[in-house]
Amino acid sequence: MGRKISIVTACYNEEENVELLYEAVKSIFQDLDEYEYEHIFIDNASTDRTVPILKGIAEKDKNVKIIVNARNFGHIRSPFHGLIQAKGDAVISLVADFQDPPDMIPEFIEKWNEGCKVVVGVKKGSEENALLFSIRRVYYYFIEKLSDVKQIKNFTGFGLYDKKIIEQLRLIDDPYPYMRGLISEIGYDICQIEYQQPLRKRGITKNNFYTLYDMAMLGITSYSKIPLRLATLIGFTLAIISLIFAFFYTVYKLIYWYSFDVGIAPLVIGLFFFSAVQLFFIGVIGEYVGSIQTRVMKRPLVIERERINFNEDEK
């Protein structure tokens, strides 16, 4: 057999998609018979029939390997843990809902054979809600401008990573890793392939406002100090403006003592404005403190309940 390709799919309540994805990947590798492959599904304690379906597949096909987490460890930790368990010469991250098109696998492998250690899929467009996609694009632009490390726009983690990259990821001691940023931070040249992101194959997305917000804030707190410095700069600027206005009002009142009425409105508006600014930046600081706390606690990425079809040396 030739070199080994690992496909890693993180899933949670994807009973409608996992078998279809397995069949799609299997079909692709029937045409890539010069490669050995494994398909690792890491399940985040699904509450539907995802795990029984996967176990049924794994019983018939030893290329399919399963990691079942003891509980739901979230959308950040579980996929990363799955990646660093793979032993292939190259590892491809592929979501379960078909929004990462499996038919791009041969193109990724071709670029890898040309010498690219990292080959990523970059969304040029999406069939999802236009407003949501626009918001995502604004975020990617925003994080690129803020980040200390050049980020990849419209990149979700979908891509191929050479085993040297995976080895580096294993050495990173981060209990809450921002995978999209780490790929850029490692420093290897990155080959980008554009694609049109399709809709989910079946079922509904498990992402909600919290998971999207969590990912967004993780990217900012992991790779930029600019928000903290903005807090200092804006606070200093507002303090100067306040002193100027206070001086202006004092002088104007002294000159027009009997005709100038300061009124309560400026005081109320100013109070609410400065309170809002303070609360906003307290929240920003809180995000950084929370990020520090998560890393200081050094909890494991995940705790596994069971593994299926892994060899002893892979445990």
Stockholm file with secondary structure:
# STOCKHOLM 1.0

chainA/1-315         MGRKISIVTACYNEEENVELLYEAVKSIFQDLDEYEYEHIFIDNASTDRTVPILKGIAEKDKNVKIIVNARNFGHIRSPFHGLIQAKGDAVISLVADFQDPPDMIPEFIEKWNEGCKVVVGVKKGSEENALLFSIRRVYYYFIEKLSDVKQIKNFTGFGLYDKKIIEQLRLIDDPYPYMRGLISEIGYDICQIEYQQPLRKRGITKNNFYTLYDMAMLGITSYSKIPLRLATLIGFTLAIISLIFAFFYTVYKLIYWYSFDVGIAPLVIGLFFFSAVQLFFIGVIGEYVGSIQTRVMKRPLVIERERINFNEDEK
#=GR chainA/1-315 SS CCCEEEEEEEESSCTTTHHHHHHHHHHHHHSCTTSEEEEEEEECCCSSSHHHHHHHHHHHCTTEEEEEESSCCHHHHHHHHHHHHCCSSEEEECCTTSSSCGGGHHHHHHHHHTTCSEEEEEEEEESSCHHHHHHHHHHHHHHHHHCSSCCCTTCCSCEEEEHHHHHHHHHCCCSSCCHHHHHHHHCCCEEEEEEEECCCSSSCCCCCHHHHHHHHHHHHHHHCCHHHHHHHHHHHHHHHHHHHHHHHHHHHHHHTTTTCCCCSHHHHHHHHHHHHHHHHHHHHHHHHHHHHHHHHHTCCSCCEEEEESCCGGGC
#=GC SS_cons         CCCEEEEEEEESSCTTTHHHHHHHHHHHHHSCTTSEEEEEEEECCCSSSHHHHHHHHHHHCTTEEEEEESSCCHHHHHHHHHHHHCCSSEEEECCTTSSSCGGGHHHHHHHHHTTCSEEEEEEEEESSCHHHHHHHHHHHHHHHHHCSSCCCTTCCSCEEEEHHHHHHHHHCCCSSCCHHHHHHHHCCCEEEEEEEECCCSSSCCCCCHHHHHHHHHHHHHHHCCHHHHHHHHHHHHHHHHHHHHHHHHHHHHHHTTTTCCCCSHHHHHHHHHHHHHHHHHHHHHHHHHHHHHHHHHTCCSCCEEEEESCCGGGC
//
